[in-house]
Amino acid sequence: MFGLNLRYIFSILALFLFGVSFFTSEFFLPYLKQWKSNQLLYLSKVYQDESISNETNLLEDGVRKARIANLLSPTNLETRENFINLLFRSKPTEALQKWADIMYIEGGTEEKKALLLDRCIKTLKNDNLPLYQRRIAGEIAVRQLNTLLSINGWIDSPNNSLITAELLAETGNPEKAKNVVKQSLENHPTHAESIFLLTRLTVHLKDKDSLAFIGSKLAKLASRKSKTGVEAVRHMTLLHVLNPLSKSSLQKCVEILQSNPHAEPIDFMRVYALQYSNAKEDFEKSDVVESCQEQFDLDQKNDLLIFSRWLARLGAFNRLSQFLTPSKAKIEEELFKLRMNALAQINDLESIHFEVNNAPIIPERWRLVIESRAFALEGNYKESLKVLDRLLPVLGNDPRLVRGICEYLESAKDIKGLTHILQKLIDQPVHQTYALKKLMHHRAASAALEELLGWMSKLSKFHGNDEFFSETYLYFELLDPFLASPSQKLDFLLKEAKQNIILRDSPQTKITLALAHLRNRAPDQALVSLGPISQWRDWQNTRSAWTFISSQVFSLNNDSEKAMILLNSIDFTTLDRAEKESLSQLFPQTFPSTQ
């Protein structure tokens, strides 16, 4: 009886506690959420460390924690900003869109708008991002710039003029950018960053008329004993592209750097490289190399590596093989690769074979790849490929080792060896994406259509959302001579081509839709897809295959004059193999049989 009463009392107590928790949860839950949010905020702030790379899952873990912290406390501006800052490092375009939405809803100070504009420009300059993501960044940047330009006097600041010019340059308006900078320099003639940007724009536009003006500006900045002075010398060497600097001018640059405590060896190397290229006699080149050598302690491995790379970039392979002796090279793989490359360039293949077999400290993978290259240089490709086959098991599943070897073969221009390895890697999941991308880069022009479509089919699993890739894949799918018409697949491809031209009106989307209509036996609709008839000559200035397709559109619409003019303007030797083979089968009556 006592036990029963005790159980009853415990049940009532538990029920009471549950009721209290349930009815007071609205009071306690916000505090619990805030506590958890603060915990995650604290943990995620660790990932703001720049040493944590986007290539690792660590950064993604930080973004996840920051996102949850923000969801638990959506009104906390600190958690929101922490989340978007981390997101900007992993997915910059997505972060920019969030900042832009916040700015649109909540408004923002001039400083915040300028910061967003600066972040957009950094994203635009990131060549590693897909084109469509950089385009989004550009659109957000233009909107922010237009808002800032509406603020009276905003453009009068040299820094604001600079950021305006940078955006114009990044969005394909270098001439306008140059005019903005010039206007700013009229009011702020000594603003260093504006002078540097104007220098880069001048070189890009090949504007020789501005050389004297920019040269005088840079000369004044170069006299400063600061980092600005060093940067001015660097930009003076850029002008060498338009108007080669004289021997005395280059020597003056060296003297300026010698008097500047902020100058580093890399700054001297730029000037010495120009002196070396200007030197006519061998003794003059030797003097330049010796002068540059004085900037380094060649007994130090890192200094020797930097100096050796400099010689390699100059093409001074004989001198490199003399400075970088076998005894120095065989203790470090980067030095070893440089020496082996120098020996290959001077065709000393006997030394390569000997030194490869007498450098046990060098990892086996490098000895094998260099031995393979030596056989390739001798013309013994069969033996070269055999050595590469021995290399693959050594590389295993480590992506870093594979990329290192492929980058070496790429830099050595051993494309035959590179593609041999890539072909072996495309069926290995850990290497598949990298191998397919590299194959597309090096073999797209020479691969058969069937082979190309096979690679693109595999890549589509990873890059289906990449706008440029999707458009290119669609174009080649429509070139497939075995694509049946009518068929469900053709209907699907035609629908996709129509959607693409709505999203992005470009020559590629136009010609792809026109090709889809041709494959669907609707030449009249293909003609409409090409755009205004008045602009038909524009197709002469595109890819040769696109010019040919457009000529067939006009031919099938009984406009033989335009078709003939377009056809006669084509250099058929420039067609990629896949396009050539496909078009010759799709249009056998008009495609030249001799091509």
C-alpha positions in Angstrom: 0.0 0.0 0.0 2.8 2.3 0.9 4.6 1.5 -2.3 1.5 2.2 -4.3 1.0 5.6 -2.7 4.7 6.4 -3.3 4.3 5.6 -7.0 1.2 7.6 -7.2 2.9 10.6 -5.5 5.9 10.3 -8.0 3.4 10.2 -11.0 1.6 13.3 -9.7 4.9 15.1 -9.2 6.1 14.2 -12.7 2.8 15.3 -14.2 3.1 18.5 -12.3 6.6 19.2 -13.4 5.7 18.4 -17.0 2.7 20.8 -16.8 4.9 23.5 -15.3 7.5 23.0 -18.1 4.9 23.0 -20.8 3.0 26.1 -19.7 6.2 28.0 -18.9 8.1 26.9 -22.1 7.3 30.2 -23.9 9.0 32.0 -21.0 12.2 29.8 -20.8 12.6 28.7 -24.5 13.9 32.1 -25.8 16.6 32.1 -23.1 17.5 28.5 -24.0 17.7 29.5 -27.7 19.8 32.5 -26.9 22.2 30.5 -24.8 22.6 27.9 -27.6 23.0 30.6 -30.2 25.8 32.3 -28.1 27.5 28.9 -27.8 27.5 28.3 -31.5 28.5 31.9 -32.2 31.5 31.5 -30.0 32.4 28.2 -31.7 31.9 29.5 -35.3 34.0 32.7 -34.7 37.1 30.4 -34.6 36.5 29.7 -38.4 37.0 33.3 -39.3 40.7 32.5 -39.2 42.0 33.0 -42.7 44.3 29.9 -42.4 41.2 27.7 -42.6 40.8 27.1 -46.3 37.6 26.8 -48.3 39.0 23.6 -49.8 38.5 21.8 -46.5 35.3 20.7 -44.8 36.3 22.7 -41.8 35.1 26.0 -43.2 31.7 24.4 -44.2 31.4 23.2 -40.6 31.9 26.7 -39.4 29.3 28.1 -41.8 26.8 25.4 -40.6 27.4 26.4 -36.9 27.0 30.1 -37.8 23.8 29.5 -39.7 22.2 27.6 -36.8 23.3 30.4 -34.4 21.6 32.9 -36.7 18.4 30.8 -37.0 18.2 30.5 -33.2 18.6 34.2 -32.7 17.5 35.9 -36.0 17.3 39.4 -34.4 20.9 39.3 -33.2 22.9 41.4 -35.7 26.2 40.0 -34.5 25.2 36.4 -35.3 23.8 37.4 -38.6 26.9 39.3 -39.6 29.1 36.5 -38.4 27.1 34.0 -40.5 27.3 36.0 -43.7 31.0 36.8 -43.3 31.8 33.1 -43.1 29.4 32.4 -46.0 31.3 35.0 -48.0 34.5 32.9 -47.8 32.8 29.7 -49.0 30.0 31.0 -51.2 30.7 34.6 -51.9 27.9 35.2 -54.4 25.3 33.8 -51.9 26.6 36.1 -49.2 26.5 39.1 -51.5 22.9 38.5 -52.3 22.0 38.3 -48.6 23.9 41.6 -47.9 22.1 43.2 -50.8 18.7 42.0 -49.6 19.4 43.4 -46.1 20.5 46.7 -47.6 17.3 46.8 -49.7 15.0 46.1 -46.7 16.8 47.9 -43.9 18.7 50.5 -45.8 22.3 51.1 -45.0 24.9 53.8 -44.3 27.2 55.1 -47.0 30.0 53.2 -45.4 28.1 49.8 -45.5 27.2 50.4 -49.2 30.8 51.1 -50.1 31.9 48.0 -48.2 29.4 45.8 -50.1 30.6 47.4 -53.4 34.2 46.6 -52.4 33.3 43.0 -51.7 31.5 42.7 -55.0 34.6 43.9 -56.8 36.8 41.3 -55.0 34.3 38.6 -56.1 34.4 39.9 -59.7 38.2 39.6 -59.7 38.1 35.9 -58.5 38.8 34.0 -61.7 38.2 30.7 -59.8 34.5 31.4 -59.6 32.1 30.4 -62.4 31.1 33.1 -64.8 27.5 33.2 -63.8 28.4 33.8 -60.1 30.8 36.7 -61.1 28.0 38.1 -63.2 25.6 38.2 -60.2 28.4 40.0 -58.2 28.7 42.5 -61.0 24.9 43.2 -61.0 24.9 43.8 -57.3 27.9 46.0 -57.6 26.3 48.1 -60.3 23.2 48.6 -58.2 25.2 49.7 -55.2 27.4 52.0 -57.3 24.3 53.7 -58.7 23.0 54.3 -55.2 26.3 55.7 -54.1 26.6 58.0 -57.1 23.3 59.5 -56.3 24.8 60.8 -53.0 26.0 64.4 -53.6 29.8 64.7 -53.6 30.4 61.0 -53.1 32.4 60.6 -56.3 34.6 63.6 -55.4 36.6 61.4 -53.0 39.6 59.9 -54.7 39.0 56.5 -53.0 35.4 56.5 -54.2 36.5 57.4 -57.7 39.0 54.6 -57.6 36.4 52.0 -56.6 34.1 53.3 -59.3 36.9 52.9 -61.9 37.7 49.4 -60.7 34.1 48.3 -61.1 33.9 49.8 -64.6 37.2 48.0 -65.6 36.0 44.7 -64.2 32.6 44.9 -66.0 34.2 45.5 -69.4 34.4 49.3 -69.5 38.1 50.1 -69.3 37.9 53.3 -71.4 35.2 54.8 -69.0 37.3 53.6 -66.0 40.3 55.5 -67.4 38.3 58.7 -67.8 37.0 58.5 -64.2 40.6 58.0 -62.9 41.9 60.9 -65.0 39.1 63.2 -63.8 39.9 62.2 -60.2 43.7 62.9 -60.7 42.9 66.4 -61.8 41.7 67.2 -58.3 44.0 64.7 -56.5 47.2 64.6 -58.6 49.3 62.6 -56.0 46.8 59.9 -55.2 49.0 56.8 -55.6 46.4 54.1 -56.0 44.7 56.1 -58.8 48.0 56.5 -60.6 48.6 52.8 -60.3 45.2 51.9 -61.7 45.6 54.4 -64.5 48.9 52.7 -65.4 47.3 49.3 -65.5 44.4 50.6 -67.6 46.8 52.3 -70.0 48.8 49.1 -70.6 45.6 47.1 -71.0 44.3 49.7 -73.6 47.7 50.1 -75.2 47.3 53.8 -74.9 50.7 55.1 -75.8 49.5 58.7 -75.8 49.3 58.7 -72.0 52.8 57.3 -71.4 54.6 60.6 -70.8 51.9 61.8 -68.3 51.9 58.5 -66.4 55.7 58.2 -66.5 56.2 61.5 -64.8 53.6 60.7 -62.1 55.3 57.3 -61.4 58.7 58.9 -61.3 57.6 61.3 -58.5 56.0 58.4 -56.5 59.1 56.2 -57.0 61.3 58.8 -55.1 59.3 58.0 -51.9 61.2 55.9 -49.4 58.1 53.7 -48.7 56.1 50.8 -50.0 54.5 53.3 -52.4 57.8 54.0 -53.9 58.5 50.3 -54.5 55.0 49.9 -56.0 55.7 52.8 -58.3 58.8 51.1 -59.7 56.8 47.9 -60.3 54.3 49.9 -62.3 57.1 51.6 -64.2 58.2 48.1 -65.4 54.6 47.5 -66.6 55.1 50.4 -69.1 57.9 48.4 -70.6 55.2 46.4 -72.5 54.2 49.5 -74.4 57.5 51.3 -74.6 60.6 49.4 -73.7 62.6 51.2 -71.0 66.1 52.2 -71.9 69.2 50.7 -70.3 69.8 53.9 -68.2 66.1 53.9 -67.1 66.3 50.4 -65.9 69.5 51.1 -64.0 67.9 54.1 -62.4 65.1 51.8 -61.2 67.7 49.5 -59.6 69.3 52.5 -57.9 65.9 53.7 -56.6 65.1 50.3 -55.2 68.6 50.1 -53.5 67.8 53.3 -51.7 64.4 52.2 -50.5 64.4 50.1 -47.3 61.1 48.5 -48.2 62.4 47.0 -51.4 62.6 43.2 -51.5 64.4 40.7 -53.8 61.3 40.2 -55.9 61.3 43.9 -56.7 64.9 43.7 -58.0 64.1 40.5 -59.9 61.5 42.3 -62.1 64.0 45.0 -63.2 66.8 42.5 -63.7 64.6 40.4 -65.8 64.0 43.3 -68.1 67.7 44.1 -68.2 68.4 40.5 -69.1 65.9 40.6 -72.0 67.4 43.8 -73.3 71.0 42.6 -73.1 72.4 41.8 -76.5 75.8 40.2 -75.6 76.3 37.2 -73.4 78.7 39.0 -71.1 75.9 41.6 -70.4 73.5 38.8 -69.5 76.1 37.3 -67.2 76.5 40.7 -65.5 72.7 40.9 -64.9 72.6 37.4 -63.5 75.5 38.1 -61.1 73.8 41.4 -60.0 70.6 39.5 -59.2 72.5 36.8 -57.5 73.8 39.3 -55.0 70.2 39.6 -53.6 70.4 36.0 -52.4 72.3 33.7 -50.2 72.5 30.6 -52.5 73.6 28.4 -49.6 70.1 28.8 -48.3 67.7 26.4 -49.9 64.8 28.8 -50.2 67.0 31.5 -51.7 68.4 29.0 -54.2 64.9 27.9 -55.2 63.7 31.5 -55.8 66.8 32.4 -57.8 66.6 29.1 -59.8 63.0 29.8 -60.7 63.9 33.2 -61.9 66.5 31.8 -64.2 64.0 29.3 -65.5 61.5 32.0 -66.3 64.2 33.9 -68.2 64.9 30.8 -70.2 68.5 30.9 -69.0 68.7 27.1 -68.8 72.5 26.7 -69.3 73.1 29.1 -66.5 70.5 27.4 -64.3 72.2 24.0 -64.8 75.5 25.6 -63.8 74.2 27.3 -60.6 72.0 24.4 -59.6 74.5 21.6 -59.5 73.5 17.9 -59.1 74.6 17.8 -55.5 72.3 20.7 -54.6 69.4 19.6 -56.7 69.1 16.0 -55.5 68.4 17.0 -51.8 65.1 18.7 -52.6 62.4 17.7 -55.1 61.5 21.3 -56.3 65.2 22.0 -57.0 65.5 18.6 -58.6 62.5 19.3 -61.0 64.0 22.6 -61.9 67.4 21.1 -62.8 65.7 18.2 -64.7 63.7 20.8 -66.7 66.8 22.8 -67.5 68.6 19.7 -68.7 65.6 18.8 -70.9 65.6 22.3 -72.4 69.3 22.0 -73.3 68.7 18.4 -74.5 71.1 16.9 -72.1 69.1 13.7 -71.9 72.0 11.5 -70.8 72.5 13.5 -67.6 68.7 13.2 -66.9 68.8 9.4 -67.0 72.0 9.3 -64.9 70.8 11.7 -62.2 67.3 10.2 -62.0 68.9 6.9 -61.1 71.3 8.5 -58.6 68.9 10.6 -56.5 67.4 8.2 -53.9 66.2 11.0 -51.6 63.9 12.3 -54.3 60.4 10.7 -54.1 59.9 7.8 -56.6 56.9 9.6 -58.3 59.2 12.5 -59.4 62.0 10.2 -60.6 59.4 8.2 -62.7 57.7 11.2 -64.2 61.1 12.8 -65.2 62.3 9.6 -66.6 59.1 9.4 -68.7 59.7 12.9 -69.9 63.3 12.1 -70.9 62.0 9.1 -73.0 59.4 11.4 -74.6 62.1 13.9 -75.5 64.0 11.2 -77.2 60.9 10.3 -79.2 60.5 7.0 -77.5 56.8 7.5 -76.6 56.1 3.8 -76.1 58.7 3.6 -73.3 57.5 6.9 -71.9 54.0 5.7 -71.5 55.2 2.5 -69.9 57.0 4.5 -67.2 53.8 6.5 -66.6 51.8 3.3 -66.1 54.3 2.4 -63.4 53.7 5.8 -61.9 50.0 5.5 -61.3 50.1 2.9 -58.5 52.7 5.1 -56.7 50.2 8.0 -56.8 47.4 6.0 -55.2 44.3 8.0 -54.1 46.0 11.1 -52.9 44.6 14.1 -55.0 47.5 16.3 -54.1 50.1 13.9 -55.6 48.0 13.5 -58.8 47.6 17.3 -59.2 51.3 17.9 -58.6 52.3 15.4 -61.3 49.7 16.7 -63.8 50.7 20.3 -63.2 54.3 19.4 -63.8 53.5 17.7 -67.1 51.3 20.6 -68.1 54.0 23.2 -67.4 56.5 21.0 -69.3 54.1 20.9 -72.2 54.1 17.1 -72.2 50.4 17.0 -73.2 50.7 13.4 -74.5 51.9 12.1 -71.2 49.4 14.3 -69.3 46.4 13.0 -71.3 47.6 9.4 -70.9 47.5 9.8 -67.1 44.1 11.6 -67.2 42.5 8.9 -69.3 43.5 6.4 -66.6 42.1 8.5 -63.8 38.6 9.4 -65.1 37.0 6.2 -63.7 38.5 6.7 -60.3 35.9 8.6 -58.2 38.5 10.6 -56.1 40.2 11.9 -59.3 37.3 11.9 -61.7 36.2 15.6 -61.7 39.8 16.9 -61.9 40.8 14.5 -64.7 37.7 15.3 -66.7 38.2 19.0 -66.4 41.8 18.7 -67.5 40.9 16.4 -70.4 38.2 18.9 -71.6 40.8 21.7 -71.4 43.5 19.9 -73.4 41.5 17.6 -75.6 38.3 19.4 -76.4 39.6 20.6 -79.8 41.0 17.2 -80.8 38.5 14.7 -79.2 35.8 12.9 -81.2 32.3 13.9 -80.4 31.4 10.6 -78.8 34.4 10.9 -76.5 33.6 14.5 -75.7 30.0 13.8 -74.9 31.1 10.9 -72.6 33.3 13.3 -70.6 30.6 16.0 -70.4 28.0 13.5 -69.3 30.2 12.5 -66.3 31.0 16.1 -65.5 27.3 17.1 -65.6 26.8 15.3 -62.4 29.1 17.7 -60.6 28.6 20.9 -62.7 25.0 20.8 -63.8 24.3 24.2 -62.2 27.2 25.9 -64.0 25.6 28.0 -66.7 28.4 28.0 -69.2 29.0 24.3 -68.8 25.3 23.5 -69.3 25.1 25.6 -72.4 28.2 24.0 -73.9 27.0 20.5 -73.1 23.6 21.2 -74.7 25.3 22.5 -77.8 27.3 19.3 -78.3 24.3 17.1 -77.5 22.5 18.8 -80.4 25.5 18.2 -82.7 25.2 14.4 -82.1 24.4 12.9 -85.6 22.7 10.0 -83.9 20.1 12.2 -82.2 16.8 11.0 -83.6 14.2 13.5 -84.9 11.5 13.5 -83.8 12.3 12.1 -80.4 11.5 12.8 -76.7 15.2 13.6 -76.1 15.2 16.2 -78.9 12.0 17.8 -77.5 13.7 18.0 -74.1 16.9 19.6 -75.5 14.8 22.1 -77.6 12.9 23.1 -74.4 16.2 23.6 -72.6 17.6 25.7 -75.4 14.4 27.9 -75.2 14.9 28.3 -71.5 18.6 29.2 -71.8 17.9 32.1 -74.3 15.4 33.6 -71.9 17.9 33.5 -69.1 20.9 34.7 -71.2 20.7 36.2 -74.7 24.1 35.5 -76.2 25.5 34.2 -79.5 25.9 30.8 -77.9 22.3 30.5 -76.7 21.1 31.8 -80.1 23.1 29.4 -82.2 22.2 26.5 -79.9 18.5 27.2 -80.2 18.8 27.6 -84.0 20.6 24.3 -84.2 17.9 22.7 -82.1 15.2 24.0 -84.5 17.3 22.7 -87.5 17.5 19.3 -85.9 13.7 19.5 -85.3 13.2 20.3 -89.0 12.0 23.8 -88.4 14.4 26.1 -90.3 11.9 29.0 -90.2 12.1 29.0 -86.4 15.8 28.6 -86.6 16.0 31.8 -88.6 14.0 33.7 -85.9 16.4 32.3 -83.2 19.4 33.9 -84.9 18.1 37.4 -84.1 17.4 40.4 -86.3 18.1 39.7 -90.0 19.9 43.1 -90.2 22.6 41.7 -87.9 23.3 38.6 -90.0 26.9 39.6 -90.8 27.7 39.3 -87.0 27.8 35.6 -87.5 31.0 36.0 -89.5 32.8 37.1 -86.4 32.0 34.0 -84.2 33.3 30.5 -84.0 33.7 28.9 -87.5 31.2 26.2 -86.6 28.6 28.8 -85.6 29.2 30.7 -88.9 28.6 27.4 -90.8 25.4 26.6 -88.8 24.0 30.1 -89.5 24.8 29.8 -93.2 22.7 26.6 -93.2 19.8 28.4 -91.6 19.8 31.0 -94.3 20.3 28.4 -97.0 17.3 26.4 -95.8 15.3 29.6 -95.7 16.1 30.2 -99.4 18.4 33.1 -98.7 21.3 31.8 -100.8 23.2 35.1 -101.0 23.7 35.5 -97.3 24.4 31.7 -96.9 27.1 31.9 -99.6 28.8 35.0 -98.1 28.9 33.3 -94.6 30.1 30.0 -96.1 32.9 31.7 -98.0 34.2 33.5 -94.9 34.8 30.3 -92.9 38.3 29.0 -92.3 37.4 25.3 -91.9 40.8 24.4 -90.5 39.9 26.2 -87.3 36.9 23.8 -86.6 37.3 21.5 -83.6 37.3 17.8 -84.5 34.0 17.1 -82.9 32.3 20.0 -84.7 33.9 19.1 -88.0 32.8 15.4 -87.9 29.3 16.2 -86.7 28.6 19.0 -89.2 29.9 17.0 -92.1 27.4 14.3 -91.3 24.5 16.6 -90.6 25.0 18.7 -93.7 26.8 16.4 -96.2 25.6 18.4 -99.2 27.1 21.7 -98.2 30.0 20.8 -95.9 33.3 20.9 -98.0 34.4 17.3 -98.6 38.1 18.3 -98.6 37.9 19.4 -95.0 
